Amino acid sequence: RDTLVLLEDEVYINPGEYKFANFIGMVMTPASKPFYLIIRNTMGRFFDGARFSVYLEPTWNVSKHLEFGVTGNFDRLNFKSGNMSATNQILGLKTVIMLSTSLSFSSYIQYNTAVNEVLTNLKFRYNPREGNDLYLVFNEGRNTYLDRENPRLPVYSSRSLLLKYTYTFSL
């Protein structure tokens, strides 16, 4: 078996058998209101250590056509073996624009401190009728700390443009 690497040269998990017991709590205000909030907490065992996570997602429904949101995730991991620990934050911005019932645009941009990367997801959706959807999706990963490895990392870790069509049929 191979060692599981969570953070290169910092946090790794040795092969073995592990049992997890966790507490997960979530509170959400009504999403039908102009402003709503999701709070989620996870804590408990994580391999041979412990995990504590908090997730926040405040969202503002400006109108039936526009929604803005922010996401924040904080993770703290502590391990007994190797006296290792890790902290990670993921901060994100999201936008949904409903131009009509058949045409919408959404974006989600996040920064992840563990990998020093900005991840972008942009999605156009066209729904000509119920059960049919055409998506055009752009994804990009952008390194923000290019000198963390040798040789130097490229600016973009990934880029993709996807076209997806779904059709629902009945038998």
C-alpha positions as a Python dict, from the first residue, in 0.01 Angstrom:
ca = {
    (1, 'R'): (0, 0, 0),
    (2, 'D'): (105, 356, -67),
    (3, 'T'): (123, 648, 171),
    (4, 'L'): (-159, 901, 128),
    (5, 'V'): (-14, 1251, 78),
    (6, 'L'): (-249, 1529, 190),
    (7, 'L'): (3, 1815, 161),
    (8, 'E'): (329, 1758, -25),
    (9, 'D'): (626, 1730, 216),
    (10, 'E'): (403, 1834, 508),
    (11, 'V'): (115, 1598, 584),
    (12, 'Y'): (92, 1231, 493),
    (13, 'I'): (-98, 928, 619),
    (14, 'N'): (75, 594, 666),
    (15, 'P'): (-99, 280, 533),
    (16, 'G'): (-318, 108, 789),
    (17, 'E'): (-671, 57, 909),
    (18, 'Y'): (-853, 363, 1043),
    (19, 'K'): (-1199, 414, 1191),
    (20, 'F'): (-1380, 746, 1183),
    (21, 'A'): (-1647, 885, 1413),
    (22, 'N'): (-1764, 1237, 1336),
    (23, 'F'): (-2022, 1492, 1443),
    (24, 'I'): (-2175, 1696, 1162),
    (25, 'G'): (-2407, 1985, 1242),
    (26, 'M'): (-2583, 2216, 998),
    (27, 'V'): (-2805, 2521, 1033),
    (28, 'M'): (-2974, 2684, 735),
    (29, 'T'): (-3208, 2979, 723),
    (30, 'P'): (-3489, 2969, 461),
    (31, 'A'): (-3347, 2999, 107),
    (32, 'S'): (-3673, 3163, -5),
    (33, 'K'): (-3577, 3482, 184),
    (34, 'P'): (-3372, 3765, 24),
    (35, 'F'): (-3078, 3677, 250),
    (36, 'Y'): (-3003, 3328, 373),
    (37, 'L'): (-2718, 3158, 553),
    (38, 'I'): (-2579, 2805, 570),
    (39, 'I'): (-2347, 2707, 857),
    (40, 'R'): (-2197, 2359, 875),
    (41, 'N'): (-1955, 2213, 1128),
    (42, 'T'): (-1767, 1882, 1118),
    (43, 'M'): (-1550, 1751, 1397),
    (44, 'G'): (-1415, 1415, 1499),
    (45, 'R'): (-1157, 1154, 1411),
    (46, 'F'): (-955, 1180, 1092),
    (47, 'F'): (-715, 890, 1030),
    (48, 'D'): (-496, 881, 1346),
    (49, 'G'): (-583, 1236, 1444),
    (50, 'A'): (-866, 1486, 1460),
    (51, 'R'): (-1049, 1720, 1223),
    (52, 'F'): (-1237, 2041, 1291),
    (53, 'S'): (-1413, 2218, 1001),
    (54, 'V'): (-1647, 2515, 973),
    (55, 'Y'): (-1826, 2615, 653),
    (56, 'L'): (-2020, 2941, 603),
    (57, 'E'): (-2227, 3040, 302),
    (58, 'P'): (-2416, 3370, 320),
    (59, 'T'): (-2622, 3433, 5),
    (60, 'W'): (-2816, 3737, -112),
    (61, 'N'): (-3105, 3697, -356),
    (62, 'V'): (-3100, 4048, -500),
    (63, 'S'): (-3395, 3972, -728),
    (64, 'K'): (-3549, 3678, -913),
    (65, 'H'): (-3277, 3733, -1175),
    (66, 'L'): (-2966, 3785, -959),
    (67, 'E'): (-2798, 3607, -666),
    (68, 'F'): (-2462, 3675, -497),
    (69, 'G'): (-2289, 3462, -239),
    (70, 'V'): (-1969, 3412, -47),
    (71, 'T'): (-1836, 3081, 79),
    (72, 'G'): (-1579, 3020, 348),
    (73, 'N'): (-1438, 2691, 465),
    (74, 'F'): (-1187, 2650, 749),
    (75, 'D'): (-1024, 2311, 817),
    (76, 'R'): (-785, 2219, 1098),
    (77, 'L'): (-623, 1873, 1101),
    (78, 'N'): (-402, 1737, 1381),
    (79, 'F'): (-227, 1398, 1362),
    (80, 'K'): (-65, 1194, 1637),
    (81, 'S'): (187, 1019, 1413),
    (82, 'G'): (467, 1246, 1303),
    (83, 'N'): (327, 1532, 1514),
    (84, 'M'): (179, 1682, 1195),
    (85, 'S'): (-94, 1940, 1153),
    (86, 'A'): (-249, 2137, 871),
    (87, 'T'): (-476, 2437, 837),
    (88, 'N'): (-659, 2523, 518),
    (89, 'Q'): (-899, 2794, 415),
    (90, 'I'): (-1109, 2803, 100),
    (91, 'L'): (-1275, 3134, 17),
    (92, 'G'): (-1519, 3167, -270),
    (93, 'L'): (-1747, 3404, -456),
    (94, 'K'): (-2055, 3287, -644),
    (95, 'T'): (-2296, 3458, -879),
    (96, 'V'): (-2610, 3335, -1053),
    (97, 'I'): (-2776, 3542, -1325),
    (98, 'M'): (-3111, 3419, -1458),
    (99, 'L'): (-3168, 3609, -1780),
    (100, 'S'): (-3490, 3416, -1843),
    (101, 'T'): (-3640, 3079, -1750),
    (102, 'S'): (-3441, 2924, -2035),
    (103, 'L'): (-3108, 3110, -2013),
    (104, 'S'): (-2878, 3148, -1712),
    (105, 'F'): (-2516, 3212, -1619),
    (106, 'S'): (-2337, 3109, -1300),
    (107, 'S'): (-1986, 3161, -1174),
    (108, 'Y'): (-1789, 3028, -882),
    (109, 'I'): (-1437, 3149, -807),
    (110, 'Q'): (-1245, 3018, -507),
    (111, 'Y'): (-902, 3049, -350),
    (112, 'N'): (-755, 2745, -174),
    (113, 'T'): (-467, 2818, 67),
    (114, 'A'): (-350, 2454, 80),
    (115, 'V'): (-262, 2444, -289),
    (116, 'N'): (-216, 2819, -348),
    (117, 'E'): (-458, 2813, -635),
    (118, 'V'): (-751, 3013, -770),
    (119, 'L'): (-1015, 2788, -926),
    (120, 'T'): (-1271, 2936, -1164),
    (121, 'N'): (-1593, 2777, -1291),
    (122, 'L'): (-1812, 2967, -1538),
    (123, 'K'): (-2129, 2804, -1671),
    (124, 'F'): (-2387, 2907, -1931),
    (125, 'R'): (-2710, 2705, -1938),
    (126, 'Y'): (-2968, 2705, -2214),
    (127, 'N'): (-3296, 2522, -2146),
    (128, 'P'): (-3515, 2534, -2459),
    (129, 'R'): (-3780, 2312, -2294),
    (130, 'E'): (-3826, 2094, -1987),
    (131, 'G'): (-3591, 1796, -1993),
    (132, 'N'): (-3341, 1950, -2237),
    (133, 'D'): (-3034, 2143, -2127),
    (134, 'L'): (-2730, 2269, -2312),
    (135, 'Y'): (-2431, 2374, -2098),
    (136, 'L'): (-2113, 2554, -2191),
    (137, 'V'): (-1866, 2528, -1901),
    (138, 'F'): (-1523, 2686, -1857),
    (139, 'N'): (-1295, 2566, -1575),
    (140, 'E'): (-953, 2704, -1489),
    (141, 'G'): (-696, 2646, -1217),
    (142, 'R'): (-442, 2926, -1168),
    (143, 'N'): (-133, 2885, -949),
    (144, 'T'): (-69, 3182, -722),
    (145, 'Y'): (266, 3070, -581),
    (146, 'L'): (471, 2965, -884),
    (147, 'D'): (803, 2920, -699),
    (148, 'R'): (678, 2663, -445),
    (149, 'E'): (825, 2381, -658),
    (150, 'N'): (1135, 2336, -870),
    (151, 'P'): (1108, 2370, -1164),
    (152, 'R'): (877, 2668, -1137),
    (153, 'L'): (506, 2592, -1174),
    (154, 'P'): (313, 2711, -1479),
    (155, 'V'): (58, 2990, -1433),
    (156, 'Y'): (-230, 2756, -1519),
    (157, 'S'): (-263, 2414, -1355),
    (158, 'S'): (-567, 2326, -1566),
    (159, 'R'): (-802, 2467, -1826),
    (160, 'S'): (-1105, 2312, -1990),
    (161, 'L'): (-1399, 2412, -2203),
    (162, 'L'): (-1687, 2165, -2198),
    (163, 'L'): (-2005, 2141, -2399),
    (164, 'K'): (-2274, 1921, -2245),
    (165, 'Y'): (-2621, 1838, -2371),
    (166, 'T'): (-2878, 1651, -2164),
    (167, 'Y'): (-3202, 1508, -2296),
    (168, 'T'): (-3461, 1340, -2078),
    (169, 'F'): (-3677, 1084, -2248),
    (170, 'S'): (-3957, 865, -2121),
    (171, 'L'): (-4018, 501, -2198),
}
